[in-house]
Amino acid sequence: MSGIARYDEIADFYAAGWADDIDDPASRRLLELLEPVAGRRVLEIACGHGRISRALARRGAEVVGADISAALIEKAEAAEREAPLGVRYVHADVTARPAPQGRLGVAGPFDVVVCSFGLSDIDDLEGALATTAAVLRPGGVFACSILHPCFPGGQEVSGSWPTGGRYHDEGWWRADGELSSLRRQVGANHRTLSTYVNALRRHDLWVEEVAEPEPASAWASKRPDAARFPVFLVLRCVKGDADPRHPPSA
């Protein structure tokens, strides 16, 4: 979610490529780190066509999904009409300041905020995290999944930073790997691991658990050089509690 809705032009491609069956290791781990969600208010930022939002609603959460792409929100709303789960979708830029709490669909704070592979699409990371912190209740959970910032890629698979570039060179770029079909179309923002962790801390979001799920065996067997490195990073953070001995979900 940036000031540019890059996904509007590829909404059909994206929705067709990422279906509701949550069978990829990173998404499964993300959902595990969010539990328990039943009866809780959840906001998904950069929700896209609503894949994770629907998975959370099926687990009993009260879900609001927000995205800057009008085309993807239309697809999410169409899926809700076809098979209602009670998810409310909002076409909004979550990096807008002041934080757009009043137009996210429900009153009051959220218990959980989640972002599935969306942070690298967001040009204004500070703005997105400011909104996350503003709408999240004290002790609430923020969880996200991203392509691992330390992933160098492999043959025909683009990593987190440009081919021939350096890990420490941050910025937006467009992938060139033949097998990196999505990022060749919409690009991505590369940031170092320290940039992400320090930004979370500035917004009172403290990392509670870190996961680096391995890619699916079918993916790895076709890309053995890329699979030697960490591919995904999943984080669970707590708002306003740096002490892991006091879990917010207790």
Residue pairs with C-beta under 8 A, 6 or more apart in sequence:
1 45
1 46
1 66
1 67
1 68
1 93
1 94
1 95
1 118
1 121
1 122
1 128
2 68
2 93
2 95
2 121
2 122
2 123
2 124
3 68
3 93
3 95
3 123
3 124
4 123
5 68
5 69
5 70
5 71
6 69
6 121
6 186
6 187
7 14
7 48
7 67
7 69
7 71
7 72
7 121
7 186
8 69
8 70
8 71
8 72
9 71
9 185
10 182
10 185
10 186
11 49
11 69
11 71
11 72
11 74
11 75
13 185
14 48
14 49
14 72
14 182
15 48
15 49
15 72
15 75
17 181
17 182
18 48
18 49
18 51
19 51
20 51
20 54
20 55
22 28
22 31
22 51
22 52
22 55
23 216
24 216
25 213
25 214
25 215
25 216
25 232
26 117
26 145
26 213
26 232
26 234
27 51
27 52
27 55
27 116
27 145
28 213
29 145
29 211
29 213
29 232
29 234
30 52
30 114
30 116
30 143
30 144
30 145
30 234
31 52
31 55
31 56
31 59
33 143
33 209
33 211
33 234
33 235
33 236
34 42
34 56
34 112
34 114
34 141
34 143
34 236
35 59
36 249
37 56
37 59
37 60
37 61
37 112
38 59
38 60
38 61
39 60
39 61
39 62
40 61
40 62
40 111
40 112
41 61
41 62
41 64
41 106
41 108
41 109
41 110
41 111
41 112
42 53
42 56
42 61
42 62
42 63
42 64
42 110
42 111
42 112
42 113
42 114
43 63
43 64
43 65
43 66
43 104
43 110
43 112
43 113
43 114
43 135
44 52
44 53
44 56
44 63
44 64
44 65
44 66
44 113
44 114
44 115
44 116
45 66
45 67
45 94
45 113
45 114
45 115
45 118
45 128
45 131
45 132
46 66
46 67
46 68
46 94
46 115
46 116
46 117
46 118
46 119
46 121
46 122
47 53
47 65
47 66
47 67
47 72
47 73
47 76
47 89
47 118
48 67
48 69
48 72
48 76
48 116
48 118
49 72
49 75
49 76
49 79
50 65
50 75
50 76
50 79
50 80
50 87
50 89
51 116
52 114
52 116
53 63
53 64
53 65
53 76
53 87
53 89
54 63
54 79
54 85
54 87
56 63
56 114
57 63
57 85
57 86
57 87
58 85
61 112
62 86
62 106
63 85
63 86
63 87
63 88
64 87
64 88
64 89
64 90
64 104
64 105
64 106
64 110
65 73
65 76
65 87
65 88
65 89
65 90
66 89
66 90
66 91
66 92
66 94
66 104
67 73
67 76
67 89
67 90
67 91
67 92
68 91
68 92
68 93
68 94
69 91
70 91
73 89
73 90
73 91
76 87
76 89
77 89
80 87
80 89
88 105
88 106
89 105
90 103
90 104
90 105
92 100
92 103
92 104
93 100
94 100
94 122
94 127
94 128
94 131
94 132
95 122
95 123
95 124
95 127
95 128
95 131
96 127
96 131
97 127
97 130
98 134
99 130
99 131
99 134
99 135
100 131
101 131
101 134
101 135
104 135
109 135
109 136
109 137
109 140
110 135
110 136
110 137
110 140
111 136
111 137
111 140
111 141
112 136
112 140
112 141
112 142
112 143
113 132
113 135
113 136
113 140
113 141
113 142
113 143
114 142
114 143
114 144
115 128
115 132
115 142
115 143
115 144
115 145
116 144
116 145
117 145
117 146
117 147
118 144
119 125
119 128
119 144
119 146
119 189
119 196
120 146
120 147
120 188
120 189
120 190
120 191
121 186
121 188
121 189
122 128
122 189
123 172
123 189
125 189
125 191
125 195
125 196
125 199
126 199
126 202
126 203
129 199
129 200
129 202
129 203
129 205
130 203
132 142
132 203
132 205
133 203
133 204
133 205
133 239
136 142
136 205
136 239
137 239
138 239
138 240
138 241
139 238
139 239
139 240
139 241
139 248
140 238
140 239
140 248
141 208
141 236
141 237
141 238
141 239
141 248
141 249
142 200
142 205
142 236
142 237
142 238
142 239
143 234
143 235
143 236
143 237
144 234
144 235
144 237
145 232
145 233
145 234
145 235
146 196
146 232
146 233
147 159
147 160
147 188
147 231
147 232
147 233
148 160
148 212
148 229
148 230
148 231
148 232
148 233
149 160
149 167
149 190
149 191
149 192
149 193
149 195
149 196
149 233
150 160
150 167
150 193
150 229
150 230
151 159
151 160
151 226
151 229
151 230
151 231
152 159
152 160
152 161
152 167
152 229
153 159
153 160
153 163
153 177
153 226
154 223
154 224
154 225
154 226
154 227
154 228
154 229
155 223
155 225
155 226
156 177
156 178
156 179
156 180
156 223
157 177
157 179
157 180
157 223
157 226
158 175
158 176
158 177
158 180
158 183
158 184
159 226
159 229
160 167
160 188
160 190
161 167
161 169
161 173
161 190
162 169
162 173
162 176
162 190
163 176
163 177
165 173
167 192
168 192
169 190
170 189
170 190
170 191
170 192
170 195
171 189
171 190
172 187
172 188
172 189
172 190
173 187
173 188
173 190
174 183
174 184
174 186
174 187
174 188
175 183
175 184
175 187
175 188
176 184
177 183
177 184
179 223
193 233
196 235
197 207
200 206
200 207
200 235
200 237
204 239
204 240
205 237
205 238
205 239
206 237
206 238
206 239
206 240
206 241
206 242
207 235
207 236
207 237
208 236
208 237
208 238
208 244
208 247
209 235
209 236
210 233
210 234
210 235
210 236
211 233
211 234
211 235
211 236
212 230
212 232
212 233
212 234
213 232
213 234
214 220
214 227
214 231
215 223
215 227
215 231
215 232
219 227
220 226
220 227
238 247
238 248
239 248
241 248
